[in-house]
């Protein structure tokens, strides 16, 4: 299992580098490195650079182990973006690991700043994305296979198998952003008016309130 994980991580890094070379979504860098100062109060398109840097600013071990999947959706995303690896600031790449229990779902969502490409470490997934013409492109992918989700389009992954599954994802942005469709419309702050939701989804107020209560952030 460890050998497979190591192999997957290597493939993921190669994918990220490839994405950066021809399809960078972030602005071009103007210096060798600009390690993010996440504590800076300066607001800009990205993060301010800190002065004292080390090799640790470019290191992250968080994708080596599976994430816990004992949650509502049975899936966990472990990001490796500029917020975890500050040395990614201005470099236009990031990664993530996604683990799925049997039946686990990474629900419909978008990445507004990046195209995503996934490499299956283990298991089998049904995946798909939806175009702006509401056409679904879906496929079943297995260990060692790759699938791509175009930038900003709604997409999902679900493990319909009987064993756990895992993927390594790469993005052509240091901070791709994730917006889950259901949370965006039912759990925004302040909340969207019920009349908008009832007319949009053709359901009653009680159904809307029930969904809102389920998606509300845990206090």
Secondary structure, DSSP 8 states (H G I E B T S, - for coil): -HHHHHHHHHHHHHHHHHHHHH---S---SSS---B-TT-----SS--B-S---GGGG---TTSS-----STTSEEEEEESTTT-GGGTTT--EEEEEEE-TT-EEEEEE-TT--EEEEEEESEEEEEEE-TT--EEEEEEETT-EEEE-TT-EEEEE--SSS-EEEEEEESSSS---EEHHHHHHS-SS---HHHHHHHHT--HHHHHHHHHHHS---
